[in-house]
Amino acid sequence: MILVDTALQKRKDAGNPVRVAMIGAGFMARSIALNIISGVPGMRLVAIANRTLERAQRVYRDAGVGSVKSVETLSQLEQAIAAGQYAVTEDPLLVCQAEGVEAVIDVTGQVELGARCALKAFEHGKHVILMNAELDATLGPILKVYADRAGVVFTDTDGDEPGVAMNLYRFVKTMGYQPVAAGNIKGMIDRYRNPDTQREFAAKYNQSARMVTSFADGSKLSLEETILANATGFRVGQRGMYGPTCADVRDTPKLFPREQLLNGGLVDYVVGAEPRTGAWVLAYTDHPVKQFYLDLFKISSNPFYCFYHPYHLPPLQLPCSVARAVLFHDATVTPLGAPVCGVLTAAKRDLKANEILDGIGGFTTYGVIDNHEVFQPEDLLFMGLSEGCRLKRDVPKDQPIRYADVVLPEGRLCDKLRAEQNAYFGSAVSAQPLSR
């Protein structure tokens, strides 16, 4: 949004920067902090919460901040913010309550912690910006209900593929064309990658092996496409999506079933396509004059037209989502209402009774997207809730894992919220079933 830069400059000129706190101090957090502190006028990263204080301090240090105050109580945090001091804390709930914080960025990738922090932030009137696809894909619809009740924004971020695709989706609609599909560009998918196979690559780029595994085995893709489905009402044409291979993203109009594109729309992905990264949206028009102008401007292949963004820069573009939420009450990508898709849990290898599932990016399971209405009839375990579950019985490789197959960890808020989400929305879905 071009309006964001001038609005932030006004906050800077007024001596009243947008005050934001961050939960998490990992790979993405380091880049987000550097970007806000060194390059975003009118925004101040006032505090970072992380379970290891030294890592939070390092994030500030790497961003060029020389003096950081460690705090343990809410009053200490609020005093530090009021005095213009950067603060770090081990307690993430403090930044969700502090008077001097307008928005909270969640970069934890954790469902249980993320849910607790989101609810606390809503309770205290804070907008929540997620770089936590795990949370959004699992509990986004019910958390959006809580955010609406509190009058705040709950959103995934610019720069991650769902945000990039959603910006394109809104752009296409604003031009008067009908979006009918949206998705990602992937280099590869191998369902059986694990932290051991990805360790060398992760070390090369200073990332966690689990994070890299979640990209390689398709789990993160399924989470991201679920976020996009819940924000657009688009669905999947088959379990796991089609995922065709193609040479160029502009070939996408030829790759998906016409009847499904025009019957509610699709989320999907393509493999190996130039420009190798980014997101795309297919638009439709049967109006001959509109077709003429798109053909004239070299966006051809009527009646479906591909609009794409050739890059995505999550930590660099995230501040735009913060500004959109705080200054314009505008969500980058947020659920429309009832869940449209979900991510089921499948066995990455033959699993034995009493094994403990290790969650997203681990050795035991991978995530697969499907339309939401199949989850309750098939008793499917959501991938975002799988970590820590103990198997009651053997589960063969590639078989979906069901709630009847596991014992859930006790006392989790995320399970209560999932039950509340099911009860709140009932059997509602945001679109009619696609013909398959």
C-alpha positions as CSV (number, residue, x, y, z in Angstrom):
1,M,0.0,0.0,0.0
2,I,1.5,3.3,-1.1
3,L,-0.4,5.1,1.6
4,V,1.6,3.5,4.3
5,D,4.8,5.4,3.8
6,T,3.2,8.8,4.0
7,A,1.1,7.8,7.1
8,L,4.2,6.5,8.8
9,Q,6.1,9.7,8.0
10,K,3.4,11.7,9.7
11,R,3.7,9.6,12.8
12,K,7.5,10.2,12.7
13,D,7.1,13.9,12.2
14,A,4.6,14.1,15.1
15,G,7.1,12.3,17.4
16,N,4.6,9.5,17.8
17,P,6.0,6.3,16.1
18,V,3.9,3.2,15.8
19,R,5.0,1.2,18.8
20,V,5.2,-2.5,18.2
21,A,6.5,-5.5,20.2
22,M,7.7,-8.9,18.9
23,I,7.4,-12.4,20.3
24,G,10.2,-14.6,19.2
25,A,13.9,-14.1,18.4
26,G,14.7,-16.6,15.7
27,F,15.8,-16.4,12.0
28,M,12.9,-14.2,10.8
29,A,12.9,-12.0,14.0
30,R,16.4,-10.9,13.4
31,S,15.6,-9.5,10.0
32,I,12.4,-7.9,11.1
33,A,14.1,-6.1,13.9
34,L,16.9,-4.9,11.7
35,N,14.4,-3.7,9.1
36,I,12.2,-1.8,11.6
37,I,15.1,-0.2,13.5
38,S,17.3,0.8,10.6
39,G,14.8,1.4,7.8
40,V,11.2,2.1,8.8
41,P,10.4,5.7,9.7
42,G,7.6,6.2,12.1
43,M,7.8,2.8,13.7
44,R,9.6,1.6,16.8
45,L,10.2,-1.9,18.0
46,V,9.9,-1.2,21.7
47,A,10.2,-4.7,23.1
48,I,11.1,-8.3,22.3
49,A,9.9,-11.3,24.3
50,N,11.7,-14.6,24.0
51,R,12.1,-17.6,26.4
52,T,15.9,-17.1,26.1
53,L,16.8,-13.5,27.0
54,E,20.2,-13.6,25.4
55,R,18.7,-14.3,22.0
56,A,16.3,-11.4,22.3
57,Q,19.3,-9.2,23.4
58,R,21.2,-10.5,20.4
59,V,18.4,-9.5,18.0
60,Y,18.6,-5.9,19.2
61,R,22.4,-6.0,19.2
62,D,22.5,-7.2,15.6
63,A,20.2,-4.4,14.7
64,G,22.7,-1.8,16.1
65,V,21.0,-1.2,19.5
66,G,23.6,-0.7,22.1
67,S,21.5,-0.5,25.3
68,V,18.7,-2.9,26.2
69,K,16.8,-3.2,29.5
70,S,15.8,-6.6,30.8
71,V,12.4,-6.5,32.5
72,E,10.4,-9.0,34.6
73,T,7.1,-7.2,35.4
74,L,4.5,-5.3,33.5
75,S,5.3,-2.1,35.3
76,Q,9.0,-2.4,34.5
77,L,8.2,-2.9,30.8
78,E,5.8,0.1,30.7
79,Q,8.4,2.3,32.4
80,A,11.1,1.3,29.9
81,I,8.8,2.0,27.0
82,A,7.8,5.4,28.4
83,A,11.5,6.2,28.9
84,G,12.3,5.3,25.3
85,Q,14.4,2.3,26.3
86,Y,14.4,-0.9,24.3
87,A,13.2,-3.8,26.5
88,V,13.5,-7.6,26.5
89,T,11.6,-10.1,28.6
90,E,11.1,-13.8,29.0
91,D,7.4,-13.4,29.5
92,P,5.5,-12.9,26.2
93,L,2.3,-12.0,27.9
94,L,3.8,-8.8,29.2
95,V,4.2,-7.3,25.7
96,C,0.6,-8.3,25.0
97,Q,-0.6,-6.2,28.0
98,A,1.8,-3.2,28.0
99,E,0.2,0.2,27.7
100,G,2.9,1.5,25.3
101,V,2.4,-1.3,22.7
102,E,-0.1,-0.8,19.8
103,A,0.6,-4.1,17.9
104,V,2.2,-7.5,18.6
105,I,4.2,-9.4,16.0
106,D,4.2,-13.2,16.5
107,V,7.1,-15.0,14.9
108,T,7.1,-18.0,17.1
109,G,5.6,-20.7,14.8
110,Q,4.0,-22.2,17.9
111,V,0.2,-22.9,18.1
112,E,-0.3,-23.1,21.9
113,L,1.9,-20.1,22.8
114,G,0.6,-18.1,19.8
115,A,-3.0,-18.7,20.8
116,R,-2.4,-17.6,24.4
117,C,-0.6,-14.5,23.3
118,A,-3.2,-13.6,20.7
119,L,-6.1,-13.8,23.2
120,K,-4.1,-11.7,25.7
121,A,-3.3,-9.1,23.1
122,F,-6.9,-8.8,22.0
123,E,-8.0,-8.5,25.6
124,H,-5.7,-5.4,25.9
125,G,-6.6,-3.8,22.6
126,K,-3.5,-4.8,20.6
127,H,-3.5,-5.7,16.9
128,V,-1.8,-9.0,16.1
129,I,0.4,-9.6,13.0
130,L,1.3,-13.2,12.4
131,M,4.4,-14.7,10.9
132,N,2.9,-17.9,12.4
133,A,1.2,-19.9,9.7
134,E,0.9,-22.8,12.1
135,L,-1.5,-20.8,14.3
136,D,-3.5,-19.1,11.6
137,A,-4.2,-22.2,9.6
138,T,-5.3,-24.1,12.7
139,L,-7.2,-21.5,14.8
140,G,-7.4,-18.4,12.6
141,P,-11.2,-18.3,12.1
142,I,-12.0,-18.4,15.9
143,L,-9.2,-16.0,16.7
144,K,-10.6,-13.6,14.1
145,V,-14.0,-13.8,16.0
146,Y,-12.1,-12.7,19.2
147,A,-10.3,-10.0,17.4
148,D,-13.5,-8.6,15.9
149,R,-15.1,-8.5,19.4
150,A,-12.1,-6.6,20.7
151,G,-12.2,-4.2,17.7
152,V,-8.6,-5.0,16.6
153,V,-7.0,-6.5,13.5
154,F,-5.8,-10.1,13.3
155,T,-3.8,-10.7,10.2
156,D,-1.1,-12.7,8.5
157,T,1.6,-10.7,6.9
158,D,2.7,-9.0,3.7
159,G,5.7,-10.7,2.2
160,D,4.6,-14.3,3.1
161,E,3.0,-15.9,0.1
162,P,-0.6,-15.7,1.4
163,G,-0.2,-11.9,1.9
164,V,1.4,-11.5,-1.5
165,A,-1.4,-13.5,-3.1
166,M,-4.1,-11.6,-1.2
167,N,-2.7,-8.2,-2.3
168,L,-2.9,-9.5,-5.9
169,Y,-6.4,-10.8,-5.3
170,R,-7.6,-7.4,-4.1
171,F,-5.8,-5.7,-7.0
172,V,-7.5,-8.0,-9.5
173,K,-10.9,-7.4,-8.0
174,T,-10.3,-3.6,-7.9
175,M,-9.7,-3.7,-11.7
176,G,-13.1,-5.4,-12.2
177,Y,-12.0,-8.9,-12.9
178,Q,-13.0,-12.1,-11.1
179,P,-10.3,-13.9,-9.2
180,V,-10.7,-17.7,-9.6
181,A,-7.5,-19.2,-8.3
182,A,-4.4,-18.2,-6.2
183,G,-1.3,-19.9,-5.0
184,N,2.4,-20.3,-4.6
185,I,5.4,-21.2,-6.7
186,K,7.5,-24.1,-5.3
187,G,10.8,-25.5,-6.3
188,M,10.2,-29.0,-5.0
189,I,8.1,-31.1,-2.6
190,D,9.4,-34.3,-1.0
191,R,7.0,-35.5,1.8
192,Y,9.7,-37.6,3.4
193,R,12.3,-35.0,4.1
194,N,13.2,-34.6,7.8
195,P,15.5,-32.5,10.0
196,D,18.5,-34.9,9.3
197,T,18.2,-34.6,5.5
198,Q,17.8,-30.8,5.8
199,R,20.4,-30.1,8.4
200,E,23.2,-29.1,6.1
201,F,21.0,-26.8,4.0
202,A,19.6,-25.2,7.2
203,A,23.1,-24.6,8.6
204,K,24.2,-23.0,5.4
205,Y,21.5,-20.3,5.7
206,N,21.5,-20.2,9.5
207,Q,18.0,-21.5,9.8
208,S,16.5,-24.3,12.0
209,A,16.4,-27.7,10.4
210,R,12.7,-28.1,11.4
211,M,11.7,-24.9,9.6
212,V,13.5,-26.0,6.5
213,T,11.9,-29.4,6.7
214,S,8.4,-27.9,6.9
215,F,9.1,-26.1,3.6
216,A,10.6,-29.2,1.9
217,D,7.9,-31.7,3.0
218,G,5.0,-29.5,1.9
219,S,3.6,-28.9,5.4
220,K,4.2,-25.1,5.3
221,L,2.8,-24.9,1.8
222,S,-0.4,-26.6,3.0
223,L,-0.6,-24.2,6.0
224,E,-0.1,-21.2,3.8
225,E,-2.7,-22.3,1.2
226,T,-5.2,-22.9,4.1
227,I,-4.7,-19.3,5.2
228,L,-5.3,-18.1,1.7
229,A,-8.4,-20.4,1.3
230,N,-9.9,-19.1,4.6
231,A,-9.3,-15.5,3.4
232,T,-10.8,-15.9,-0.1
233,G,-13.3,-18.8,0.1
234,F,-11.3,-20.7,-2.5
235,R,-11.0,-24.4,-2.0
236,V,-8.8,-27.3,-3.1
237,G,-9.7,-29.4,-6.2
238,Q,-8.4,-32.6,-4.5
239,R,-6.7,-33.6,-1.3
240,G,-3.1,-32.1,-1.4
241,M,-3.9,-29.8,-4.4
242,Y,-2.9,-30.5,-8.0
243,G,0.6,-29.0,-7.9
244,P,1.4,-29.2,-11.6
245,T,4.9,-28.7,-13.0
246,C,5.4,-26.0,-15.5
247,A,8.1,-23.8,-17.1
248,D,6.6,-20.4,-16.4
249,V,3.9,-19.1,-14.0
250,R,2.1,-17.6,-17.0
251,D,1.2,-21.1,-18.0
252,T,-1.1,-21.5,-15.0
253,P,-4.3,-20.6,-16.9
254,K,-4.0,-23.9,-18.8
255,L,-3.3,-26.2,-15.8
256,F,-6.4,-26.3,-13.7
257,P,-9.9,-27.6,-14.4
258,R,-12.1,-24.9,-15.8
259,E,-15.2,-26.1,-14.0
260,Q,-13.5,-25.8,-10.6
261,L,-12.1,-22.4,-11.4
262,L,-15.6,-21.2,-12.1
263,N,-17.3,-23.1,-9.3
264,G,-15.9,-21.3,-6.2
265,G,-12.3,-21.0,-7.2
266,L,-9.1,-22.9,-6.2
267,V,-6.0,-22.5,-4.0
268,D,-3.1,-24.5,-5.5
269,Y,0.6,-24.3,-6.4
270,V,2.9,-24.9,-9.3
271,V,6.3,-26.5,-9.3
272,G,9.5,-25.3,-11.0
273,A,7.9,-22.3,-12.7
274,E,9.8,-19.1,-13.5
275,P,10.3,-16.8,-11.7
276,R,10.8,-19.6,-9.1
277,T,9.4,-17.7,-6.2
278,G,6.4,-15.4,-5.3
279,A,2.7,-15.9,-5.7
280,W,0.0,-15.7,-8.4
281,V,-3.7,-15.1,-9.0
282,L,-5.8,-16.2,-11.9
283,A,-8.5,-13.7,-13.1
284,Y,-11.4,-14.4,-15.3
285,T,-13.5,-12.3,-17.7
286,D,-15.8,-13.3,-20.6
287,H,-16.3,-9.6,-21.6
288,P,-14.7,-9.2,-25.1
289,V,-13.6,-5.6,-24.5
290,K,-11.9,-6.5,-21.2
291,Q,-10.3,-9.4,-22.9
292,F,-9.1,-7.2,-25.7
293,Y,-7.3,-4.8,-23.3
294,L,-5.6,-7.6,-21.4
295,D,-4.4,-9.1,-24.7
296,L,-3.2,-5.7,-25.8
297,F,-1.1,-5.3,-22.7
298,K,0.4,-8.8,-23.1
299,I,-1.5,-10.5,-20.3
300,S,-3.0,-13.1,-22.7
301,S,-4.6,-16.5,-22.5
302,N,-8.3,-15.6,-22.3
303,P,-10.6,-16.1,-20.6
304,F,-8.2,-16.7,-17.7
305,Y,-5.3,-14.3,-17.0
306,C,-2.3,-14.8,-14.7
307,F,-1.2,-11.9,-12.5
308,Y,1.9,-12.7,-10.4
309,H,4.4,-11.2,-8.1
310,P,8.0,-12.4,-8.8
311,Y,9.3,-12.3,-5.2
312,H,8.2,-12.5,-1.5
313,L,10.2,-10.9,1.3
314,P,8.5,-11.8,4.5
315,P,10.6,-10.0,7.1
316,L,11.1,-6.9,4.9
317,Q,7.4,-6.5,4.0
318,L,6.0,-7.3,7.4
319,P,6.2,-3.7,8.8
320,C,3.7,-2.7,6.0
321,S,1.2,-5.1,7.6
322,V,1.8,-3.5,11.0
323,A,1.2,-0.1,9.6
324,R,-1.9,-1.2,7.7
325,A,-3.4,-2.6,10.9
326,V,-2.5,0.2,13.2
327,L,-3.1,3.2,10.9
328,F,-5.8,2.0,8.6
329,H,-7.4,-1.0,10.5
330,D,-6.8,-3.0,7.4
331,A,-5.9,-6.7,7.5
332,T,-3.5,-8.0,4.9
333,V,-5.0,-11.5,5.0
334,T,-7.5,-12.7,7.5
335,P,-10.3,-15.3,7.6
336,L,-13.6,-14.4,6.0
337,G,-15.6,-16.5,8.5
338,A,-16.0,-20.2,8.8
339,P,-12.9,-22.4,7.9
340,V,-12.8,-23.4,4.3
341,C,-9.7,-25.7,4.3
342,G,-7.6,-27.4,6.9
343,V,-4.3,-29.3,7.2
344,L,-4.5,-33.0,8.1
345,T,-1.7,-35.0,9.7
346,A,-0.2,-37.9,7.7
347,A,2.5,-40.4,8.7
348,K,5.9,-39.7,7.2
349,R,7.0,-43.3,7.9
350,D,5.4,-46.4,9.5
351,L,4.6,-45.3,13.0
352,K,4.3,-47.5,16.1
353,A,1.9,-47.4,19.0
354,N,3.1,-45.1,21.9
355,E,5.3,-43.0,19.6
356,I,5.0,-39.2,20.3
357,L,4.3,-37.1,17.2
358,D,6.9,-34.4,16.8
359,G,4.8,-31.9,14.9
360,I,5.4,-29.6,11.9
361,G,8.9,-30.0,10.3
362,G,9.7,-33.2,12.3
363,F,10.5,-36.9,11.7
364,T,7.1,-38.4,12.2
365,T,4.5,-36.6,10.1
366,Y,3.7,-34.2,7.3
367,G,0.8,-31.9,6.6
368,V,-1.7,-32.1,3.7
369,I,-4.4,-29.6,2.9
370,D,-8.0,-30.6,2.3
371,N,-11.4,-29.0,2.3
372,H,-12.7,-28.4,5.8
373,E,-15.9,-30.3,5.6
374,V,-14.1,-33.7,5.4
375,F,-12.3,-33.2,8.8
376,Q,-15.1,-34.0,11.2
377,P,-16.7,-36.9,9.3
378,E,-13.2,-38.5,8.8
379,D,-12.1,-37.6,12.4
380,L,-8.9,-36.1,11.0
381,L,-6.2,-34.7,13.3
382,F,-5.2,-31.2,12.5
383,M,-1.5,-30.9,11.8
384,G,-1.2,-27.8,14.0
385,L,-2.5,-29.8,17.0
386,S,-0.4,-33.0,16.3
387,E,2.8,-32.2,18.3
388,G,3.0,-34.1,21.6
389,C,0.1,-36.5,20.7
390,R,0.8,-40.1,21.7
391,L,-0.3,-42.8,19.3
392,K,-2.7,-45.5,20.6
393,R,-2.0,-47.8,17.6
394,D,0.3,-48.4,14.7
395,V,-0.2,-46.0,11.7
396,P,1.2,-47.0,8.2
397,K,3.2,-44.6,6.2
398,D,1.2,-41.9,4.3
399,Q,-2.0,-42.8,6.2
400,P,-3.9,-39.8,7.7
401,I,-3.9,-39.8,11.5
402,R,-7.3,-39.5,13.2
403,Y,-8.2,-38.3,16.7
404,A,-9.2,-41.8,17.5
405,D,-5.6,-42.8,16.9
406,V,-4.0,-40.5,19.5
407,V,-4.1,-39.3,23.1
408,L,-3.9,-35.5,23.2
409,P,-1.7,-33.7,25.7
410,E,-3.7,-32.6,28.6
411,G,-4.8,-29.0,29.3
412,R,-4.0,-27.3,26.0
413,L,-5.8,-24.1,25.2
414,C,-5.4,-24.8,21.5
415,D,-7.6,-27.9,21.8
416,K,-10.3,-25.9,23.6
417,L,-10.2,-23.2,20.9
418,R,-10.4,-25.8,18.2
419,A,-13.5,-27.3,19.8
420,E,-14.9,-23.8,20.2
421,Q,-14.2,-23.1,16.5
422,N,-16.1,-26.2,15.5
423,A,-19.0,-25.4,17.7
424,Y,-19.1,-21.7,16.7
425,F,-19.1,-22.3,12.9
426,G,-20.9,-25.7,13.1
427,S,-20.9,-27.4,9.7
428,A,-20.8,-24.1,7.8
429,V,-18.4,-23.7,4.9
430,S,-17.7,-20.6,2.8
431,A,-18.3,-22.2,-0.6
432,Q,-20.2,-25.0,-2.2
433,P,-18.3,-28.3,-2.7
434,L,-16.3,-28.4,-5.9
435,S,-17.0,-31.0,-8.5
436,R,-14.2,-33.4,-8.6
